[in-house]
Amino acid sequence: MRLAGMMRSHWAALRALLVLTAVLGVGYPVFIWLVAQIPGLHGRAEGSLVTDAAGRPVASALIGQSFTDTAGRPLPQYLQSRPSLAGLGYDALASGASNLGPESIVDRPDRPSLLTGVCARSAAVAKIEGLDATAASRSFCTASGRGAVLAVFGPRDRSGTVARPTRVVSVNEPCVTGSEPFVSSYHGVRVECAQPGEDYSAGRIVPIRGAAAAHPLVPADAVTASGSGLDPDISPAYAELQVDRVAKARRIGADQVRAVIRAHQSGRLLGFLGEPRVNVVAVNLELDSEHPVPGCCSGG
């Protein structure tokens, strides 16, 4: 009786294994594959590939690209994507972000803070786009593109505030020959530049907002990476900021560039989710096809 019971149990388990293997191991994958062949879904199932004028796949509409030369300098004839920290940039095998948050304002020897990264990128974008440095300045940033942060030393009150500073250091500005801190004094105390290897963690960290406008000319997506590092889109504001440079490089009118941007601009999903966006890869492909750079070839 015991042997017969064991045989029945094993036979039931074997039948369950065969049925589940047929349904989940064969039937379900085949069903999903058939669904992926439906017109309108097939392209997405194949990776949302984008082709050039010759029909060659050159990109995915879901993954951004860097439009730079071999030295990493932005190519002036193209819209530039937002920064990417996925591998060397837009590496789908290394998708990820810096994982730095809003409290990352003091540089480390091995890695700049998020604030300094934003400040440096903002200054670089302003230079590329020919913006006035003063007008393009960003809050809590120095003119040299570093986080405007002080370490203030001295006796503290109950709230932790240093009432009478005895020493002040601009922690993100290392001392170099002829350099001066972004502010000369703080509460009557001369500001020093940071010495390499010196620890300033005992001081109270004070970010200095400065006189920059509340809404800087360089938008946030131009200076911050997405969580995945693969975002193919930029904001309409960042696209507009680049219009004159792209038009000049291609020797066409700014309105011609704007027309291409509008053709590849999407609104909020379902009318209320997310923000309006412009697909950079699609815009650059159409620019190469319709308005090639003089002396160069079309089609990307």
C-alpha positions in Angstrom: 0.0 0.0 0.0 2.8 2.4 0.9 4.6 1.7 -2.5 1.4 2.2 -4.4 0.7 5.5 -2.6 4.2 6.7 -3.4 3.8 5.8 -7.1 0.5 7.7 -7.3 2.2 10.8 -5.7 5.1 10.7 -8.0 2.9 10.2 -11.1 0.8 13.2 -10.0 3.9 15.3 -9.6 5.2 14.3 -13.0 1.9 15.2 -14.7 2.0 18.6 -13.0 5.5 19.1 -14.1 4.7 18.2 -17.7 1.6 20.4 -17.8 3.3 23.4 -16.3 6.3 23.0 -18.6 4.0 22.9 -21.6 1.9 25.9 -20.5 4.6 28.1 -19.0 7.7 26.9 -20.8 6.3 26.6 -24.3 2.7 28.0 -24.5 3.3 31.3 -22.7 6.5 32.3 -24.6 4.9 31.4 -27.9 1.8 33.5 -27.0 3.9 36.5 -26.1 5.9 36.1 -29.3 2.7 36.0 -31.4 1.4 39.2 -29.6 4.7 40.9 -30.4 4.0 40.3 -34.1 0.9 42.4 -34.1 1.2 45.5 -36.3 2.0 48.5 -34.0 3.6 46.3 -31.4 6.3 44.6 -33.5 8.6 47.6 -33.6 8.4 48.0 -29.9 9.1 44.4 -29.3 12.2 44.6 -31.5 13.6 47.5 -29.4 11.9 50.6 -30.9 14.7 50.9 -33.4 15.2 54.1 -35.4 16.5 54.0 -38.9 18.4 56.5 -41.0 17.5 57.7 -44.5 19.1 54.6 -45.9 17.0 52.3 -43.7 19.8 51.3 -41.5 19.1 50.9 -37.8 21.1 53.6 -36.0 19.5 53.9 -32.5 16.6 53.1 -30.3 13.9 55.6 -29.6 14.1 54.6 -25.9 17.8 55.0 -25.3 19.7 58.3 -25.6 23.1 58.8 -27.2 26.1 61.2 -26.8 26.7 63.5 -29.7 30.4 64.3 -29.1 33.7 64.0 -30.9 36.4 61.5 -29.9 37.7 63.8 -27.2 34.3 64.1 -25.7 33.6 67.6 -26.9 30.0 68.4 -27.9 29.5 68.5 -31.7 27.9 72.0 -32.4 25.6 70.8 -35.2 23.6 68.5 -32.9 21.2 68.9 -30.0 23.0 67.6 -26.9 21.5 65.0 -24.7 21.2 65.3 -20.9 24.2 64.0 -18.9 24.5 60.2 -18.5 26.3 58.2 -15.7 25.5 54.9 -17.3 29.0 53.5 -18.0 30.8 55.9 -20.3 27.5 57.4 -21.2 24.2 55.8 -22.3 25.5 52.3 -21.8 22.5 50.0 -21.6 24.6 47.3 -19.9 25.6 49.7 -17.1 22.3 51.6 -16.5 22.4 53.6 -13.3 22.8 56.9 -11.6 25.3 58.6 -9.2 23.0 57.9 -6.2 24.1 61.3 -4.9 21.3 63.2 -3.1 20.7 66.9 -2.3 22.9 66.7 0.8 25.9 66.0 -1.4 27.5 69.5 -1.4 31.1 68.9 -0.2 33.6 67.5 -2.7 35.5 64.4 -1.8 39.1 63.6 -3.0 37.9 60.8 -5.2 34.6 62.3 -6.3 33.0 65.7 -6.7 29.7 66.4 -4.9 26.4 66.5 -6.7 26.4 70.3 -6.3 29.8 70.8 -7.9 28.7 68.4 -10.7 25.7 70.5 -11.4 27.6 73.8 -11.2 30.4 72.5 -13.5 27.9 71.3 -16.1 25.9 74.5 -15.9 29.0 76.6 -16.6 30.0 74.3 -19.5 26.5 74.5 -21.1 26.6 78.3 -20.7 29.9 78.5 -22.5 28.9 76.2 -25.3 25.7 78.1 -25.9 27.4 81.5 -25.7 25.4 82.7 -22.7 26.5 85.6 -20.5 28.2 84.1 -17.5 26.4 86.4 -15.1 23.0 85.9 -16.5 23.6 82.1 -16.6 24.9 81.9 -13.1 23.2 79.3 -10.8 22.4 79.4 -7.1 24.9 78.0 -4.7 27.6 77.9 -7.5 30.9 79.7 -7.8 31.9 81.5 -11.0 34.4 78.7 -11.6 31.7 76.0 -11.6 32.1 74.6 -8.1 29.7 74.3 -5.2 29.7 77.6 -3.2 30.1 76.0 0.3 31.9 77.2 3.4 33.1 75.4 6.5 32.7 77.8 9.4 34.6 77.2 12.6 34.0 78.7 16.0 31.8 78.4 19.1 28.2 77.3 18.5 25.0 78.3 20.1 22.2 75.8 21.1 20.9 75.6 17.5 24.4 74.7 16.2 24.9 78.1 14.5 28.4 79.5 14.7 27.7 82.9 16.3 31.3 84.2 16.2 33.3 82.6 13.4 37.0 82.2 14.0 37.9 80.6 10.7 36.1 80.1 7.4 37.2 77.8 4.5 35.8 77.5 1.0 35.8 73.7 1.0 35.3 73.1 -2.7 37.9 75.5 -4.0 41.4 74.1 -3.7 44.3 76.5 -3.3 46.2 77.1 -6.6 48.6 79.9 -7.4 46.8 83.2 -7.8 43.4 81.8 -6.9 41.0 83.5 -4.6 37.9 82.1 -2.8 34.5 83.0 -4.3 33.9 85.4 -1.4 36.6 87.3 0.4 35.0 87.3 3.9 32.2 85.8 5.9 30.8 87.7 8.9 34.0 89.8 9.0 36.4 86.8 8.8 38.7 86.3 5.8 37.7 83.2 3.8 40.5 80.7 3.0 40.7 78.3 0.1 40.9 74.6 0.9 44.2 72.8 1.4 44.5 69.3 -0.2 44.1 66.5 2.3 42.8 68.7 5.2 39.7 67.6 7.0 37.1 70.3 7.5 34.3 68.1 8.8 34.5 69.8 12.3 33.3 73.1 10.8 29.6 73.9 10.2 28.9 73.5 6.5 27.2 76.6 5.1 26.1 76.7 1.4 26.0 80.2 0.0 23.1 81.0 -2.3 24.6 84.0 -4.0 22.8 86.5 -6.3 21.7 84.1 -9.1 18.2 84.2 -10.4 15.7 81.8 -9.0 15.1 80.3 -12.4 18.5 79.9 -14.2 18.8 80.0 -18.0 20.3 76.5 -18.0 17.4 74.1 -17.2 17.8 71.3 -14.7 17.8 68.4 -17.3 20.9 70.0 -18.9 22.9 69.5 -15.7 21.5 66.3 -14.1 21.4 62.7 -15.3 18.3 60.6 -15.2 17.9 57.7 -12.8 18.6 55.1 -15.5 21.2 57.2 -17.4 19.5 56.2 -20.6 16.9 59.0 -21.0 16.5 59.8 -24.7 14.6 63.0 -24.2 15.3 66.6 -23.0 12.9 69.4 -22.1 11.7 71.8 -24.7 13.5 74.6 -22.7 16.8 72.8 -23.1 16.1 72.2 -26.8 15.3 75.9 -27.4 18.5 76.9 -25.6 20.5 75.0 -28.3 18.6 76.2 -31.4 20.9 79.1 -32.3 24.1 77.0 -32.0 22.7 74.2 -34.2 21.3 76.6 -36.8 24.7 78.4 -37.0 26.6 75.1 -37.4 24.3 74.0 -40.2 23.9 77.4 -41.8 20.1 77.3 -41.7 17.5 79.5 -40.0 16.6 79.1 -36.4 13.0 78.6 -37.3 14.0 75.6 -39.5 15.6 73.9 -36.4 12.5 74.8 -34.3 10.3 73.1 -36.9 12.3 69.8 -36.6 12.2 70.0 -32.8 8.4 70.5 -32.8 8.0 67.5 -35.1 9.6 65.3 -32.4 8.1 66.9 -29.3 5.7 65.0 -27.1 3.3 66.3 -24.5 2.5 64.8 -21.1 1.5 61.2 -21.1 -2.3 61.0 -21.0 -2.3 64.7 -20.6 -1.1 64.9 -17.0 1.8 62.4 -16.4 5.4 63.6 -16.7 6.5 66.7 -18.6 6.7 67.7 -22.3 9.8 66.3 -23.9 11.9 66.3 -27.1 13.5 63.1 -28.5 17.2 64.1 -29.2 18.1 61.2 -31.4 15.1 61.7 -33.7 15.7 65.4 -34.0 19.4 64.9 -34.9 18.6 62.2 -37.5 16.1 64.5 -39.2 18.5 67.4 -39.1 21.2 65.3 -40.8 18.6 64.1 -43.4 17.0 67.4 -44.2 19.6 70.0 -43.3 23.1 68.3 -43.5 26.2 70.2 -42.4 27.7 72.0 -45.4 30.7 70.0 -46.7 29.5 66.9 -45.0 27.2 64.0 -45.9 23.6 63.5 -45.0 21.9 60.6 -43.3 23.9 60.7 -40.0 
